[in-house]
């Protein structure tokens, strides 16, 4: 078997489209065109850009982590872990399509705000970027 058909690297570096679903599982579409999907173009977790960010974050954590007197790790907080994940999702975000909040069209400059405000979007982004099958080509576009 030729493994090259499973080579996700190119699309992980270019990005693939996540068609967002609402909190109840329904696919989301534009209010003005019911055939135009609402979604986010995202890099894959193994993209060069995200790997570089992960190395930077992990190196920072490793250099700031210390063992406490009772063998407990010190220097890592759950807030830092969450902030690192948000930074990863923002870095993975290439573009928005039909993202509208309170009547205002949002662009990628508001990715952090989107992920902080809408946990269900954040969860989909997390799952999508970590699923290699989303970066195999045509099947990943809808």
C-alpha positions as CSV (number, residue, x, y, z in Angstrom):
1,X,0.0,0.0,0.0
2,X,1.2,3.5,-0.9
3,X,1.0,5.6,2.2
4,X,1.2,8.9,0.2
5,X,-2.6,8.9,-0.2
6,X,-2.7,9.5,3.5
7,X,-0.2,12.4,3.5
8,X,-2.0,15.2,5.3
9,X,1.0,17.6,5.6
10,X,0.2,19.8,2.6
11,X,-3.4,20.5,3.7
12,X,-2.4,20.8,7.3
13,X,-0.1,23.7,6.3
14,X,-2.6,25.2,3.9
15,X,-5.8,24.7,5.9
16,X,-9.1,23.0,5.6
17,X,-12.7,24.2,6.1
18,X,-14.7,23.5,9.2
19,X,-18.4,23.8,8.5
20,X,-19.7,24.9,12.0
21,X,-22.6,23.2,13.6
22,X,-24.8,24.9,16.2
23,X,-24.9,23.6,19.8
24,X,-27.7,21.2,18.9
25,X,-25.7,19.7,16.0
26,X,-27.3,21.5,13.1
27,X,-25.1,22.7,10.2
28,X,-24.9,26.5,10.1
29,X,-25.6,28.6,7.0
30,X,-25.6,32.3,6.1
31,X,-28.7,34.2,6.9
32,X,-28.7,35.7,3.4
33,X,-27.9,32.5,1.5
34,X,-29.1,29.2,3.0
35,X,-26.6,27.3,0.9
36,X,-23.6,29.3,2.0
37,X,-21.9,27.6,5.0
38,X,-20.7,29.3,8.2
39,X,-17.3,28.2,9.1
40,X,-13.6,28.6,9.7
41,X,-10.5,27.7,7.6
42,X,-8.1,26.0,10.0
43,X,-4.5,24.7,9.9
44,X,-3.9,21.1,11.2
45,X,-2.2,20.3,14.5
46,X,0.8,18.9,12.6
47,X,1.2,22.0,10.4
48,X,4.6,23.6,10.6
49,X,3.2,26.8,12.1
50,X,1.3,25.0,14.9
51,X,4.2,22.7,15.7
52,X,6.5,25.7,16.1
53,X,4.0,27.3,18.5
54,X,3.6,24.1,20.5
55,X,7.4,23.8,20.8
56,X,7.6,27.4,22.0
57,X,4.9,26.9,24.6
58,X,6.3,23.6,25.8
59,X,9.8,25.0,26.2
60,X,8.4,27.9,28.2
61,X,6.5,25.5,30.4
62,X,9.5,23.3,30.9
63,X,11.7,26.2,31.8
64,X,9.3,27.6,34.4
65,X,8.3,24.3,36.0
66,X,9.8,23.4,39.3
67,X,9.4,20.6,41.8
68,X,7.9,21.7,45.1
69,X,9.0,20.4,48.5
70,X,6.5,17.5,48.4
71,X,7.1,16.5,44.8
72,X,4.4,18.7,43.4
73,X,4.9,20.5,40.2
74,X,5.0,24.3,40.5
75,X,4.8,27.0,37.8
76,X,1.9,25.6,35.7
77,X,-1.6,26.8,36.2
78,X,-4.8,25.6,34.5
79,X,-5.3,29.2,33.3
80,X,-2.0,29.0,31.5
81,X,-2.9,25.7,29.9
82,X,-6.2,27.2,28.7
83,X,-4.5,30.3,27.4
84,X,-2.0,28.2,25.5
85,X,-4.8,26.2,23.9
86,X,-6.6,29.5,22.9
87,X,-3.3,30.8,21.4
88,X,-3.0,27.5,19.5
89,X,-6.6,27.8,18.1
90,X,-6.1,31.5,17.2
91,X,-2.8,30.6,15.4
92,X,-4.6,27.8,13.6
93,X,-7.3,30.1,12.3
94,X,-6.7,31.2,8.7
95,X,-10.0,32.9,7.9
96,X,-13.7,33.1,8.9
97,X,-16.6,32.6,6.5
98,X,-20.0,34.1,7.3
99,X,-19.3,34.6,11.1
100,X,-21.8,37.1,12.3
101,X,-22.2,38.0,16.0
102,X,-25.0,40.4,17.1
103,X,-25.5,41.6,13.5
104,X,-21.8,42.3,13.0
105,X,-19.6,40.4,10.5
106,X,-16.5,39.2,12.3
107,X,-13.1,38.5,10.7
108,X,-10.1,36.5,11.8
109,X,-8.8,39.4,14.0
110,X,-11.6,38.4,16.5
111,X,-10.7,34.7,16.7
112,X,-9.7,34.9,20.3
113,X,-12.9,36.7,21.2
114,X,-14.9,34.1,19.3
115,X,-13.2,31.1,21.0
116,X,-13.5,32.7,24.5
117,X,-17.1,33.6,24.0
118,X,-18.5,30.5,22.3
119,X,-17.3,27.2,24.0
120,X,-19.2,25.1,21.4
121,X,-17.1,26.7,18.6
122,X,-13.9,26.3,20.5
123,X,-14.7,22.6,21.0
124,X,-15.3,22.0,17.3
125,X,-12.1,23.8,16.4
126,X,-10.2,21.7,18.9
127,X,-11.6,18.4,17.5
128,X,-11.2,19.5,13.9
129,X,-7.5,20.5,14.0
130,X,-6.7,17.3,15.8
131,X,-8.4,15.0,13.3
132,X,-6.0,14.1,10.5
133,X,-8.9,12.8,8.3
134,X,-10.0,16.5,7.9
135,X,-6.8,17.2,6.0
136,X,-7.0,14.5,3.3
137,X,-8.5,16.6,0.6
138,X,-12.0,17.0,-0.9
139,X,-13.8,15.3,2.0
140,X,-12.5,18.0,4.3
141,X,-14.2,20.9,2.5
142,X,-17.7,20.5,3.9
